[in-house]
Amino acid sequence: MDSELSFNTKKKSFKLGFFHKSIIILVLLIIFLFMLNSVAKIFKLPSITISKKVEINSTVTIEQISKICSLASVKYEYSDVVIKKEPLYINSVKIPFTEKGFLIKFNGKINAGVDVIDFNKTSEDSCTILLSKPKILSNSFDPNSIYYYEKHDGLFNKLEIDEDDKAIANQMKMFEQNKKEDILNKAEQNAKDSLISFMNALSFKNVEIKFSEK
């Protein structure tokens, strides 16, 4: 019984001794590193740092870039008006009371953006991203937003069922053509700003954005 107690006491003593020695070694190691860094600062030597190198997978990065481009796409909301007045004529003379027409207001939305073509990591902190030219992705209108200020048939000259829809579609095309340059420039700038900020967050200091000529 006494021998067993003595063995357990020695075992506990060994564990405590090993623990104390480990703590002392750790403290001495910390003091050594601190002193080494202090000496390095005095003599302007490189200090000792522990860092974790982050590896960036180019495939994952391209997927992430595509998502950023999608978020950076331009959503241009607008309101427009369609006016139509169409009377009947005989020998270039307008016939009274035959004019059909309408005055319609509607809300539309144009989406524009870019696609990712290529990504090239040129160095540890530099990369080049090739994007497509900005393009109009869609131009749509909300049917619930249509408001008729005026709509009337003329004598022997009635409006067709889809005549107002065709007029709205034509007006949307005209609006898109008039605003296309501004919208595409905005889409290009949005893509540049968003991608540079995103890549800077991934430790890329030098980010070159190129747009395809095709």
Buried (B, 14 or more C-beta within 10 A) or exposed (E): EEEEEEEEEEEEEEEEEEEEEEEEEEEEEEEEEEEEBEEEEEEEEEEEEEEEEEEBEEEEBBEBBBEBBEEBBBEBEBEBEBEBEBBBEEEEEEBEEBBBBBBBEBBBEBBBBBBBBEBEEEEEBBBBBBBBEBBBBEBEBEEEEBEEEEEEEBEEBEBEEEBBBEBBBEBBEEBBEEBBEEBBEBBBEBBBEBBBEBBEEEEBEEBBBEBEEE
